Amino acid sequence: MESKSLDEAFASFDETWSPRVLAELNGQHVKVARLEGAFVWHSHADADELFYLLEGDLTVEYRDDEGETDAVHLTPGELTVAPAGVEHRPVADGEAKVLLFEPAGTLNTGDAADDERTVTDPERL
């Protein structure tokens, strides 16, 4: 049993779009990440992804099969869940700090795994 400090976790790295594993439970990873600007459109075929905004300004855009888009804007303390199979991309206005909850082994870029920002083996804090 141990506790984890979010402040210490975020102080340990500066890179954006490079999530770190903070904890693991029931086959899920709890990750911390710094986000800035727009990420790549992607989906996770078999995994929901929860975005919990700690600091900053974040919009998660969603795109359906017809190419229609919708968006959820988050302020600190709010969250949204990208359902499995739904194409999405987070867009941070300035730097945003988030907690991510998703099944262990889920790539940050999902089905866009050839993106330069794909993290195949996230660092554990």
C-alpha positions in Angstrom: 0.0 0.0 0.0 1.3 3.4 -0.9 0.0 6.9 -1.7 0.8 8.8 -4.9 1.2 12.6 -5.2 -0.2 14.2 -8.3 2.0 17.2 -7.8 5.1 15.0 -7.6 4.0 13.0 -10.6 3.6 16.1 -12.8 6.9 17.6 -11.4 8.7 14.5 -12.7 8.3 15.3 -16.4 7.7 18.1 -18.9 6.9 16.3 -22.1 3.4 16.7 -23.6 1.4 13.8 -25.1 3.6 11.3 -23.3 1.4 9.7 -20.6 2.9 8.1 -17.5 1.4 5.2 -15.5 0.6 6.4 -12.0 -1.3 3.4 -10.7 -2.9 0.2 -11.9 -6.1 -1.5 -10.7 -8.4 -4.2 -12.0 -6.6 -4.3 -15.3 -6.8 -0.5 -15.7 -4.1 2.1 -15.9 -4.4 5.4 -14.2 -2.1 7.7 -16.2 -1.1 11.3 -15.9 -0.3 13.4 -18.9 0.4 16.9 -20.0 -1.4 18.0 -23.2 -0.9 21.0 -25.4 -2.5 21.7 -28.8 -4.4 19.1 -30.8 -3.7 15.4 -30.8 -4.3 12.9 -33.6 -7.8 11.6 -34.4 -8.0 8.0 -33.2 -10.2 5.4 -31.5 -9.8 2.4 -29.3 -11.8 -0.5 -30.7 -12.3 -2.3 -27.4 -11.6 0.3 -24.7 -13.3 3.3 -23.2 -11.0 6.2 -22.2 -11.8 8.5 -19.4 -10.3 12.1 -19.4 -10.4 13.9 -16.1 -9.1 17.4 -16.3 -7.0 18.6 -13.3 -5.7 21.9 -14.7 -6.1 23.9 -17.8 -8.6 24.0 -20.7 -9.5 20.9 -22.7 -11.9 20.0 -25.4 -12.4 16.4 -26.5 -13.7 16.3 -30.0 -15.8 13.3 -31.3 -16.4 12.3 -34.9 -19.0 9.8 -36.1 -19.0 7.4 -39.0 -20.4 10.1 -41.3 -17.7 12.6 -40.4 -19.9 14.8 -38.2 -18.2 16.2 -35.2 -19.2 17.1 -31.7 -17.2 18.3 -28.8 -17.1 18.3 -25.0 -15.4 21.2 -23.3 -13.9 20.5 -19.9 -12.9 22.8 -17.1 -10.8 21.6 -14.1 -12.7 19.0 -12.1 -14.8 17.7 -15.0 -14.5 14.5 -17.0 -15.7 12.9 -20.2 -15.5 9.3 -21.4 -14.6 8.5 -25.0 -16.6 5.2 -25.7 -14.9 2.3 -27.3 -14.8 2.5 -31.1 -15.7 6.2 -31.2 -13.1 8.4 -33.0 -11.9 11.3 -30.8 -9.1 13.7 -30.3 -8.2 15.9 -27.3 -7.4 19.5 -27.9 -5.8 21.6 -25.2 -5.8 25.3 -25.2 -2.4 26.0 -23.6 -1.1 23.3 -21.3 -3.6 20.9 -19.6 -2.9 18.3 -17.0 -5.1 15.2 -17.1 -5.7 11.9 -15.4 -6.5 9.1 -17.9 -8.2 5.8 -17.0 -8.1 3.1 -19.6 -7.4 -0.7 -19.8 -3.7 -1.5 -19.3 -1.9 -1.9 -22.7 -4.1 0.7 -24.5 -2.0 2.8 -26.9 -2.4 6.5 -26.5 -2.9 6.8 -30.2 -5.2 3.8 -30.5 -5.8 2.8 -34.2 -3.5 5.6 -35.3 -0.5 3.7 -33.8 1.9 4.8 -36.5 1.7 8.4 -35.2 5.0 9.9 -34.0 3.5 10.5 -30.6 2.6 6.9 -30.0 3.9 5.7 -26.6 4.2 1.9 -26.7 5.6 1.4 -23.2 4.7 4.3 -20.9 7.0 5.1 -18.0 5.8 4.1 -14.6 6.0 6.6 -11.8 
